[in-house]
Amino acid sequence: MRFDLRGKIIFSKELNSEIIEDIEEVLKSSREFFLKGVPKGKEEEASKIVDYVFQGNELVLHIVSGRYTRAHDALIRLKKPIVEKIGRKHRIGIRSILIENYEISIPVESNTVKDIKVPECEEVIFEDNTLKLVFRNIGEKELKRNIIDRAIKFVKNYVESEEDLTRRVCVIEPGTVVREYKTKRSITFKEDPTEVAEKLGWVKRFPGKGQWFYTPPMAKLFRIFEELIMEECVNKIGFEECLFPKLIPLEIMYKMRYLEGLPEGMYYVSPPKRDPEMFKEFVTEMMIKREIPIKKLRDLLRDPGYVLAPAQCEPFYQFFEHMLVDVDKPVKFVDRSGWTYRWEGGGARGLDRVNEFLRIECVMLGSPEFVEKVRDETLRYAEKLAEKLDLEYWTVVGDDPFYLEGRKKEDRDIEFPEIPKYEMRLWLPYEKEERRGVAVTSANVHGTHFVEGFNIRDYRGRKVWTGCTGYGITRWVVGFLAQYGFNYDDWPKVIQKKYGKPPEIPKVINWP
């Protein structure tokens, strides 16, 4: 790597010959403090002052370096010895530091980075297997925010990491099947449950993408599976029910690092400006044109401040933020209070992949041993429920833990479990080309990922981990119907007993 900086130090008054002489004395000895912390044998990669000139109240500098004592760090390092040399003696101070132009050259082996976008960077140039970042007009405020170092780290992570973080921390190859169960009966239903449900009127497409209206027969089945999962899985492990908010402030998503991992997978919420007078023009135009004036509405909204809960467990970590906990008194909470939202874009299709879905979310906090034990229990009870219902399933090592999605590298000192995620899938017999399943249970251990992000500590300094398991009610029902069909008489006795008399759909002349 090569760093080529042209910048200036701006003083509080004009520089006379005596002041300049003292500053030059500091510059001549600059290598001494540029070399501090540089490994032996790497001295040539430390910063060097190539040239300098005094102009009025400014010291204009040209500094180059390799990867040690980078040029921008060297510019900052000059400040203290110069002030110590001339401050009291000449009654002068440094008003500001400015980088006018800064070119950082990073060698790369692949042209896959040629279209990379780097925040705060004026230009990104790719040529001769080198990626050049060009920064201009960077002041001391930006330097203290470490935007340059973060930009470099961003590029290096992008370039250097071919293997994603999940595969690096996982002791078993993601995608490996760890358990499976074959049904004991002959499965004769081979139709797509989405298509059949639509024909029967159990569901109706909603205008919003990836959303459905679930009529009484389907809604009742949803509630039965919710009840079954609570009885057969959640309550047996002793989770206590809470009601989690579903409108999540952006700062919480930032601390979860979800905004880094999957920013394109969330619904963002913009509160309106609470002023009826401002909306009068919007309403008038809408009434006259008989259409929604979207552009005018956009001007009446504040910047996005929230997202609709994409993971459902977000409030749990914020609840314990800055708290001292006792891992001898671990916590097990469960929430089943509403919808979860994820923007699947073009991935949204039938009932098995939707943008709005129902889940039961179990979240735990305690010692590493406790969290892994409870996570494994939540998964095993889900498998037992599937076996009780004679539903064919398989469980794999997950390749996309939600809290690591989109991340290639971890730059914090985070502890990860040996298996971050297990995923249980129910077989979809209607898929003819390949054996495909729908993921119905996701069992995760986060290690200290959220503990660090939300500054959660044990009062005696012991390790604290978190974990979560999501039971997708929507997908459990889809997997059940895919294997059993819609004929009540073909269903397991336990489902028939809970379902009772099938409810009717609304009587409408031209539907379903």
C-alpha positions as CSV (number, residue, x, y, z in Angstrom):
1,M,0.0,0.0,0.0
2,R,1.1,3.6,-0.7
3,F,-0.2,6.8,0.9
4,D,0.5,10.1,-0.8
5,L,-0.8,13.1,1.1
6,R,-0.8,16.8,0.3
7,G,-2.1,18.9,3.2
8,K,-1.5,21.8,5.4
9,I,-1.2,22.9,9.0
10,I,-2.9,26.3,9.5
11,F,-1.6,28.5,12.4
12,S,-3.4,31.2,14.3
13,K,-1.1,34.0,12.9
14,E,1.5,34.8,10.2
15,L,4.7,32.9,10.5
16,N,7.9,35.0,10.8
17,S,11.4,33.7,10.2
18,E,12.0,32.9,13.8
19,I,8.9,30.7,14.1
20,I,9.7,29.1,10.7
21,E,13.2,28.2,12.0
22,D,11.7,26.5,15.1
23,I,9.1,24.6,13.0
24,E,11.8,23.4,10.6
25,E,13.7,22.0,13.6
26,V,10.7,19.9,14.4
27,L,10.3,18.8,10.8
28,K,14.0,17.7,10.5
29,S,13.5,15.4,13.5
30,S,10.1,14.1,12.4
31,R,11.4,10.7,11.4
32,E,12.0,10.0,15.1
33,F,8.4,10.2,16.1
34,F,7.1,8.8,12.8
35,L,9.0,5.6,13.5
36,K,7.4,5.1,17.0
37,G,5.5,1.7,16.9
38,V,6.9,0.7,13.5
39,P,8.1,-3.0,13.5
40,K,11.8,-3.6,13.1
41,G,12.7,-4.0,9.4
42,K,9.6,-2.0,8.3
43,E,11.2,1.4,8.8
44,E,11.0,2.2,5.0
45,E,7.2,2.0,5.2
46,A,6.9,4.7,7.8
47,S,6.0,8.3,6.8
48,K,8.5,10.6,5.2
49,I,8.1,14.4,4.5
50,V,9.0,14.7,0.8
51,D,8.6,18.5,0.6
52,Y,7.2,21.4,2.5
53,V,6.7,25.2,2.0
54,F,5.6,28.0,4.3
55,Q,2.8,30.3,3.0
56,G,1.6,33.1,5.2
57,N,0.1,31.4,8.3
58,E,0.3,27.9,6.6
59,L,2.7,25.0,6.5
60,V,2.0,23.1,3.3
61,L,3.3,19.5,3.4
62,H,3.8,16.6,1.0
63,I,4.0,13.3,3.0
64,V,4.2,9.7,1.7
65,S,4.2,6.4,3.5
66,G,3.7,2.7,3.3
67,R,1.4,0.9,5.6
68,Y,3.1,2.0,8.9
69,T,2.5,5.4,10.5
70,R,0.3,6.2,7.5
71,A,0.6,9.7,6.1
72,H,-2.6,11.0,7.7
73,D,-1.4,9.7,11.1
74,A,1.9,11.4,10.5
75,L,0.2,14.8,9.8
76,I,-1.6,14.5,13.1
77,R,1.6,13.5,15.0
78,L,3.3,16.7,13.8
79,K,0.8,18.8,15.7
80,K,1.9,18.1,19.3
81,P,5.7,18.6,18.9
82,I,5.2,21.8,16.8
83,V,2.8,23.3,19.4
84,E,5.3,22.3,22.2
85,K,8.1,24.0,20.3
86,I,6.5,27.3,19.3
87,G,3.3,27.6,21.3
88,R,4.4,29.2,24.5
89,K,7.6,30.7,23.0
90,H,5.9,32.6,20.2
91,R,2.3,32.8,21.5
92,I,0.9,31.0,18.5
93,G,-1.4,28.0,18.1
94,I,-2.6,25.7,15.4
95,R,-6.0,26.7,14.1
96,S,-6.7,23.6,12.0
97,I,-5.3,20.7,9.9
98,L,-6.5,20.0,6.4
99,I,-5.8,17.3,3.9
100,E,-6.2,18.9,0.4
101,N,-5.6,15.7,-1.6
102,Y,-4.9,12.2,-0.5
103,E,-4.3,9.2,-2.8
104,I,-4.2,5.8,-1.2
105,S,-3.1,2.9,-3.5
106,I,-4.1,-0.6,-2.6
107,P,-2.9,-3.6,-4.7
108,V,-5.6,-6.0,-5.7
109,E,-5.6,-9.2,-7.7
110,S,-9.1,-9.1,-9.0
111,N,-11.1,-6.6,-11.1
112,T,-14.2,-7.4,-9.1
113,V,-13.6,-4.3,-7.0
114,K,-13.6,-1.9,-9.9
115,D,-17.2,-0.8,-9.3
116,I,-16.8,-0.6,-5.5
117,K,-18.4,2.5,-3.8
118,V,-16.5,3.9,-0.9
119,P,-18.3,6.5,1.3
120,E,-16.5,9.8,1.8
121,C,-14.2,9.1,-1.1
122,E,-14.1,11.6,-4.0
123,E,-12.8,9.1,-6.5
124,V,-12.2,5.4,-6.8
125,I,-9.8,4.5,-9.7
126,F,-8.9,0.9,-10.7
127,E,-5.9,0.4,-13.0
128,D,-3.0,-2.0,-13.3
129,N,-4.3,-4.2,-10.5
130,T,-4.3,-1.2,-8.1
131,L,-7.3,0.4,-6.5
132,K,-6.7,4.1,-5.8
133,L,-8.8,5.9,-3.3
134,V,-8.8,9.7,-3.6
135,F,-9.9,11.9,-0.7
136,R,-10.1,15.7,-0.8
137,N,-10.6,18.4,1.7
138,I,-10.5,16.2,4.8
139,G,-10.4,18.2,8.0
140,E,-9.3,17.4,11.5
141,K,-12.9,16.6,12.5
142,E,-13.1,13.9,9.8
143,L,-9.7,12.5,10.8
144,K,-10.8,12.2,14.4
145,R,-13.8,10.2,13.2
146,N,-11.3,7.8,11.5
147,I,-13.2,7.9,8.2
148,I,-10.0,7.2,6.2
149,D,-9.0,4.2,8.3
150,R,-12.5,2.8,8.1
151,A,-12.6,3.3,4.4
152,I,-9.4,1.4,4.0
153,K,-10.6,-1.4,6.3
154,F,-13.8,-1.6,4.3
155,V,-11.9,-2.0,1.0
156,K,-9.4,-4.5,2.5
157,N,-12.3,-6.6,3.9
158,Y,-14.0,-6.5,0.5
159,V,-10.8,-7.4,-1.3
160,E,-9.2,-9.9,1.0
161,S,-12.0,-12.0,2.2
162,E,-13.2,-14.6,-0.3
163,E,-14.6,-16.8,2.5
164,D,-17.5,-15.4,4.4
165,L,-17.5,-15.2,8.2
166,T,-20.0,-18.0,8.7
167,R,-17.7,-20.5,7.1
168,R,-14.7,-19.3,9.0
169,V,-16.2,-19.6,12.4
170,C,-18.3,-22.8,11.8
171,V,-16.7,-26.1,12.7
172,I,-19.1,-28.0,10.5
173,E,-19.5,-27.1,6.8
174,P,-22.7,-25.0,6.4
175,G,-25.4,-27.0,4.5
176,T,-24.4,-30.3,6.3
177,V,-27.4,-32.4,7.2
178,V,-27.2,-33.3,10.9
179,R,-30.6,-35.0,11.4
180,E,-33.5,-36.1,9.2
181,Y,-36.7,-37.9,9.5
182,K,-38.6,-39.8,6.8
183,T,-42.4,-40.0,7.0
184,K,-43.9,-43.4,7.8
185,R,-46.9,-42.9,5.5
186,S,-47.3,-42.6,1.8
187,I,-47.5,-39.0,0.7
188,T,-50.0,-38.7,-2.2
189,F,-50.7,-34.9,-2.2
190,K,-48.2,-33.4,-4.7
191,E,-49.8,-30.0,-5.5
192,D,-48.5,-26.5,-4.7
193,P,-50.4,-25.5,-1.5
194,T,-50.4,-21.9,-2.5
195,E,-52.3,-22.6,-5.7
196,V,-54.8,-24.9,-3.9
197,A,-55.3,-22.5,-1.1
198,E,-56.1,-19.8,-3.6
199,K,-58.6,-22.0,-5.5
200,L,-60.3,-23.0,-2.2
201,G,-60.5,-19.4,-1.0
202,W,-58.3,-20.1,2.1
203,V,-56.1,-17.2,1.0
204,K,-56.5,-14.2,-1.2
205,R,-53.7,-12.1,-2.7
206,F,-53.3,-8.7,-1.0
207,P,-52.2,-5.7,-3.2
208,G,-49.0,-5.4,-1.3
209,K,-46.1,-7.6,-2.6
210,G,-45.6,-10.7,-0.6
211,Q,-48.7,-10.3,1.5
212,W,-51.9,-12.4,1.8
213,F,-55.3,-12.2,3.3
214,Y,-55.8,-15.4,5.3
215,T,-59.4,-16.4,5.6
216,P,-60.9,-18.4,8.5
217,P,-59.8,-22.0,7.5
218,M,-56.2,-20.9,7.1
219,A,-56.3,-18.5,10.1
220,K,-57.5,-21.3,12.3
221,L,-54.7,-23.6,11.1
222,F,-52.2,-20.8,11.9
223,R,-53.5,-20.6,15.5
224,I,-53.4,-24.4,15.9
225,F,-49.8,-24.5,15.0
226,E,-49.0,-21.5,17.2
227,E,-50.7,-23.4,20.1
228,L,-48.9,-26.6,19.2
229,I,-45.5,-25.0,19.1
230,M,-46.1,-23.2,22.4
231,E,-47.2,-26.5,24.1
232,E,-44.7,-28.9,22.5
233,C,-41.7,-26.7,22.4
234,V,-41.7,-23.3,24.1
235,N,-43.5,-24.0,27.3
236,K,-41.6,-27.2,27.9
237,I,-38.4,-25.2,28.1
238,G,-39.8,-22.5,30.4
239,F,-39.8,-19.3,28.3
240,E,-41.7,-16.4,29.7
241,E,-44.0,-14.5,27.3
242,C,-43.4,-10.8,26.5
243,L,-44.8,-8.3,24.0
244,F,-42.0,-6.9,21.8
245,P,-42.4,-3.7,19.8
246,K,-42.4,-4.1,16.1
247,L,-41.5,-0.6,15.1
248,I,-37.7,-0.5,15.6
249,P,-35.7,2.7,15.8
250,L,-32.8,2.8,13.3
251,E,-30.2,3.2,16.0
252,I,-31.1,-0.2,17.3
253,M,-30.6,-1.8,13.9
254,Y,-27.3,0.1,13.7
255,K,-26.1,-1.4,17.0
256,M,-27.2,-4.9,15.8
257,R,-25.1,-4.3,12.6
258,Y,-28.2,-5.3,10.7
259,L,-27.8,-2.1,8.6
260,E,-24.5,-3.5,7.4
261,G,-25.6,-7.0,6.8
262,L,-28.9,-6.6,5.0
263,P,-29.9,-3.0,4.6
264,E,-31.8,-3.8,1.4
265,G,-34.0,-6.4,3.2
266,M,-36.0,-4.1,5.5
267,Y,-39.1,-1.8,5.4
268,Y,-38.1,1.7,6.4
269,V,-40.6,3.9,8.1
270,S,-40.7,7.7,7.7
271,P,-43.0,9.5,10.3
272,P,-45.0,12.4,8.8
273,K,-44.6,16.0,9.7
274,R,-47.3,16.5,12.3
275,D,-48.9,19.6,10.7
276,P,-52.5,19.4,9.3
277,E,-52.0,22.6,7.3
278,M,-49.1,21.1,5.4
279,F,-51.3,18.2,4.3
280,K,-54.2,20.3,3.0
281,E,-52.6,20.8,-0.4
282,F,-51.8,17.0,-0.6
283,V,-55.5,16.1,0.2
284,T,-56.8,18.7,-2.3
285,E,-54.7,17.5,-5.1
286,M,-55.6,13.9,-4.4
287,M,-59.3,14.7,-4.5
288,I,-59.1,16.6,-7.7
289,K,-56.7,14.3,-9.6
290,R,-58.2,11.1,-8.1
291,E,-54.7,9.7,-7.6
292,I,-52.2,9.8,-4.8
293,P,-49.7,12.6,-5.3
294,I,-46.6,10.5,-4.2
295,K,-44.1,13.2,-4.8
296,K,-46.0,15.7,-2.6
297,L,-46.4,13.1,0.1
298,R,-42.7,12.4,0.1
299,D,-42.0,16.0,0.8
300,L,-44.3,15.8,3.8
301,L,-42.4,12.9,5.4
302,R,-39.5,13.1,7.8
303,D,-36.3,11.1,7.1
304,P,-36.6,7.4,7.8
305,G,-36.4,6.8,11.6
306,Y,-37.6,3.3,12.0
307,V,-37.8,-0.1,10.4
308,L,-40.6,-2.7,10.7
309,A,-39.1,-5.6,12.7
310,P,-37.2,-7.9,10.3
311,A,-35.9,-10.3,13.0
312,Q,-38.5,-9.9,15.8
313,C,-35.8,-10.3,18.5
314,E,-34.4,-6.7,18.2
315,P,-36.1,-5.2,21.3
316,F,-34.6,-8.0,23.5
317,Y,-31.0,-6.8,23.1
318,Q,-32.0,-3.1,23.6
319,F,-33.9,-4.1,26.8
320,F,-30.6,-5.2,28.4
321,E,-28.5,-2.4,27.0
322,H,-25.9,-1.1,29.5
323,M,-27.3,-3.5,32.1
324,L,-25.3,-5.6,34.6
325,V,-26.8,-9.1,34.4
326,D,-26.2,-12.3,36.5
327,V,-25.6,-15.3,34.3
328,D,-26.6,-17.5,37.3
329,K,-30.1,-16.0,36.6
330,P,-30.5,-16.5,32.9
331,V,-33.3,-15.1,30.8
332,K,-35.7,-16.8,28.5
333,F,-38.3,-14.6,26.8
334,V,-40.8,-15.5,24.0
335,D,-42.8,-13.1,21.8
336,R,-45.7,-14.0,19.5
337,S,-47.4,-10.7,19.4
338,G,-47.5,-9.8,15.7
339,W,-46.1,-9.8,12.2
340,T,-42.5,-9.8,11.1
341,Y,-41.5,-7.9,8.0
342,R,-38.7,-8.6,5.4
343,W,-38.4,-7.1,2.0
344,E,-37.7,-10.1,-0.2
345,G,-38.0,-8.1,-3.4
346,G,-38.2,-10.5,-6.4
347,G,-37.8,-13.5,-4.0
348,A,-41.3,-13.2,-2.7
349,R,-43.5,-15.8,-4.4
350,G,-46.1,-18.2,-2.8
351,L,-47.0,-18.7,0.8
352,D,-43.6,-20.1,1.7
353,R,-41.7,-16.9,1.0
354,V,-43.6,-13.7,1.9
355,N,-42.7,-10.2,3.1
356,E,-45.1,-10.4,6.1
357,F,-45.2,-13.5,8.2
358,L,-46.0,-14.8,11.7
359,R,-43.4,-16.2,14.0
360,I,-42.9,-17.3,17.6
361,E,-39.5,-15.8,18.6
362,C,-37.6,-17.3,21.6
363,V,-34.7,-15.3,22.9
364,M,-32.2,-16.2,25.6
365,L,-29.4,-14.6,27.6
366,G,-26.9,-16.3,30.0
367,S,-23.7,-18.2,30.1
368,P,-22.4,-19.7,26.8
369,E,-23.2,-23.2,28.1
370,F,-26.8,-22.2,29.0
371,V,-27.5,-20.5,25.7
372,E,-26.2,-23.3,23.6
373,K,-28.1,-25.9,25.7
374,V,-31.4,-23.9,25.3
375,R,-30.9,-23.3,21.6
376,D,-30.4,-27.1,21.1
377,E,-33.5,-27.8,23.1
378,T,-35.7,-25.4,21.1
379,L,-34.5,-27.2,17.9
380,R,-34.9,-30.8,19.3
381,Y,-38.5,-30.1,20.5
382,A,-39.3,-28.7,17.0
383,E,-38.0,-31.9,15.5
384,K,-40.0,-34.0,17.9
385,L,-43.2,-32.1,17.0
386,A,-42.6,-32.8,13.3
387,E,-42.1,-36.5,14.1
388,K,-45.2,-36.5,16.2
389,L,-47.1,-35.1,13.2
390,D,-45.2,-37.5,10.8
391,L,-43.9,-34.6,8.8
392,E,-40.7,-35.3,6.8
393,Y,-37.9,-32.9,7.7
394,W,-34.2,-32.5,7.7
395,T,-32.0,-30.2,9.9
396,V,-28.9,-28.5,8.4
397,V,-26.1,-26.3,9.6
398,G,-27.2,-22.9,8.6
399,D,-25.2,-20.9,6.0
400,D,-26.8,-17.5,6.7
401,P,-27.1,-16.6,10.4
402,F,-29.3,-13.5,10.3
403,Y,-26.9,-11.5,12.4
404,L,-24.0,-12.2,10.1
405,E,-25.8,-11.8,6.8
406,G,-23.8,-9.9,4.3
407,R,-20.7,-9.7,6.5
408,K,-17.4,-11.1,5.1
409,K,-15.2,-10.3,8.0
410,E,-15.5,-9.4,11.7
411,D,-13.4,-6.6,12.9
412,R,-14.2,-6.8,16.6
413,D,-13.0,-9.2,19.3
414,I,-16.2,-11.2,19.2
415,E,-16.7,-14.7,20.5
416,F,-18.7,-17.0,18.2
417,P,-20.2,-20.4,18.8
418,E,-18.9,-23.4,16.9
419,I,-22.3,-23.7,15.2
420,P,-23.9,-20.3,14.8
421,K,-27.1,-21.6,13.3
422,Y,-29.2,-24.7,12.7
423,E,-32.1,-24.7,10.3
424,M,-34.9,-27.2,10.2
425,R,-36.8,-27.7,6.9
426,L,-40.0,-29.5,6.0
427,W,-40.1,-31.3,2.7
428,L,-42.2,-29.8,-0.1
429,P,-43.3,-32.8,-2.3
430,Y,-44.7,-30.7,-5.1
431,E,-41.2,-29.5,-6.0
432,K,-40.4,-32.0,-8.8
433,E,-36.9,-31.0,-10.0
434,E,-35.1,-31.2,-6.7
435,R,-35.7,-32.1,-3.1
436,R,-36.5,-28.8,-1.6
437,G,-37.8,-27.9,1.9
438,V,-39.2,-24.8,3.5
439,A,-37.3,-23.5,6.6
440,V,-39.6,-23.7,9.6
441,T,-37.3,-23.3,12.5
442,S,-34.1,-21.2,12.8
443,A,-32.0,-21.8,16.0
444,N,-29.2,-19.4,16.5
445,V,-26.4,-18.7,19.0
446,H,-24.9,-15.2,18.7
447,G,-21.9,-15.5,21.0
448,T,-21.0,-12.0,22.1
449,H,-22.1,-10.3,18.9
450,F,-25.1,-8.4,20.5
451,V,-23.6,-8.4,24.0
452,E,-20.8,-6.2,22.6
453,G,-23.1,-4.1,20.5
454,F,-25.4,-3.2,23.4
455,N,-22.7,-3.2,26.2
456,I,-24.3,-6.0,28.2
457,R,-22.1,-7.3,31.1
458,D,-22.2,-9.8,33.9
459,Y,-21.8,-8.1,37.2
460,R,-18.8,-10.5,38.0
461,G,-17.2,-10.2,34.7
462,R,-18.2,-13.6,33.4
463,K,-19.0,-14.4,29.8
464,V,-22.5,-13.5,28.6
465,W,-24.0,-14.9,25.3
466,T,-27.3,-14.5,23.6
467,G,-29.3,-16.7,21.3
468,C,-32.7,-16.9,19.6
469,T,-34.9,-19.5,17.9
470,G,-37.6,-18.5,15.5
471,Y,-40.5,-20.8,14.7
472,G,-42.1,-19.7,11.5
473,I,-45.8,-20.3,11.9
474,T,-46.6,-19.4,8.3
475,R,-44.0,-21.8,7.0
476,W,-45.0,-24.6,9.4
477,V,-48.5,-24.5,8.0
478,V,-47.2,-24.4,4.4
479,G,-45.0,-27.5,5.0
480,F,-47.9,-29.2,6.7
481,L,-50.3,-28.6,3.8
482,A,-47.7,-29.5,1.3
483,Q,-47.4,-33.0,2.8
484,Y,-50.9,-33.6,4.0
485,G,-53.1,-31.6,1.6
486,F,-56.3,-29.8,2.4
487,N,-58.6,-32.8,3.1
488,Y,-59.5,-32.6,6.8
489,D,-59.9,-36.4,6.9
490,D,-56.3,-37.0,5.9
491,W,-54.9,-34.9,8.7
492,P,-53.3,-36.3,11.9
493,K,-55.7,-36.9,14.8
494,V,-54.0,-34.2,16.9
495,I,-54.7,-31.6,14.3
496,Q,-58.2,-32.8,13.7
497,K,-59.0,-32.6,17.4
498,K,-57.8,-29.1,17.7
499,Y,-59.3,-27.9,14.4
500,G,-62.8,-29.2,15.0
501,K,-65.5,-28.2,12.5
502,P,-63.8,-26.5,9.5
503,P,-64.9,-22.9,9.2
504,E,-66.5,-21.6,6.1
505,I,-65.1,-19.0,3.7
506,P,-67.1,-15.9,2.9
507,K,-70.0,-16.4,0.4
508,V,-69.1,-14.2,-2.5
509,I,-70.6,-14.6,-6.0
510,N,-67.4,-14.1,-8.1
511,W,-64.8,-15.5,-5.7
512,P,-62.9,-17.8,-5.1
